[in-house]
Amino acid sequence: MSDNNKLDYMTSMSKPGKGCAGDTGEWRVFRPVKDDEKCNNCLICWVYCPEACIEKEGQVIDYQYCKGCGICAEECPTGAITMVKEVKEEKR
């Protein structure tokens, strides 16, 4: 297996989707925020995300389905991901 294809076999088996409670982003309390300056593109966040909400290319987080579990932040070796309190806009 070449170095370029080393992680290709670790593709996610599922895709994020809307559950019976609606889009996860509607009820999440904390959300992960990635600091691109600290990120070394190791893909550990992508591997550990239980909801497949982190894209392999660029490690972009899909906030529509992210539950805010914090596993990505806990596993990040460089501290590039931090959990911040979710701020909801009031509907008028």
Buried (B, 14 or more C-beta within 10 A) or exposed (E): EEEEEEBEEEEBEEEBEEEEEEBBBEEBEBBBEBEEEEBEBBBBBBBBBEBBBBEBEEBEBBBBBBBBBBBBBEBBEEEBBBBEEEEEEEEE
